[in-house]
Amino acid sequence: MLGATLKTGQSAVYELGKDRRGYLVPARGSVEIDGVRIEARDGAAISDVETLVVKALEDAELIMVDVAV
């Protein structure tokens, strides 16, 4: 389990790996992942991604779970 706080415009990069899965939830704020906007308390299931880039569209607090397949 991971957590991060991003200010508007900041990005976070995470090496997830194609053999792993992630589940990301912004606890506060909104973010963008590969052009998809994710709002606070929405969940994003992430798979088949080597490198995950999350960009804050507004100040955001993130929680992500990284699990093996």
BELDA-V11935 format. One record per residue. RES is the residue in one letter. PHI is phi in whole degrees, -180 to 180 (999 if undefined). PSI is psi in radians with two decimals (NA if undefined). Layout:
res: {RES/RES}
phi: {PHI/PHI}
psi: {PSI/PSI}
//
This chain:
res: {M/L/G/A/T/L/K/T/G/Q/S/A/V/Y/E/L/G/K/D/R/R/G/Y/L/V/P/A/R/G/S/V/E/I/D/G/V/R/I/E/A/R/D/G/A/A/I/S/D/V/E/T/L/V/V/K/A/L/E/D/A/E/L/I/M/V/D/V/A/V}
phi: {999/-129/-142/-154/-122/-124/-86/-49/91/-76/-126/-123/-116/-136/-82/-78/93/-68/-93/-127/-126/-130/-133/-113/-133/-76/-71/-147/84/-127/-136/-127/-127/50/81/-105/-82/-119/-90/-54/71/-85/-113/-125/-87/-121/-148/55/-126/-74/-123/-98/-119/-116/-111/-80/-86/-154/-51/-142/-118/-117/-129/-138/-109/-114/-131/-77/-85}
psi: {2.40/2.75/2.66/2.68/2.20/2.44/2.77/2.24/-0.31/2.71/2.66/2.40/2.32/2.23/1.59/-0.88/2.43/-0.28/0.18/2.90/2.63/2.66/1.99/2.35/2.12/2.03/-0.52/2.48/-3.09/2.63/2.97/2.31/2.04/0.77/0.02/2.20/2.28/2.13/2.90/2.35/0.06/2.67/2.54/2.06/2.21/2.25/2.85/0.69/2.15/-0.91/2.15/2.23/2.14/2.16/2.28/2.13/-0.34/2.95/2.29/2.60/2.22/2.58/2.31/2.43/2.27/2.11/2.61/2.67/NA}
//
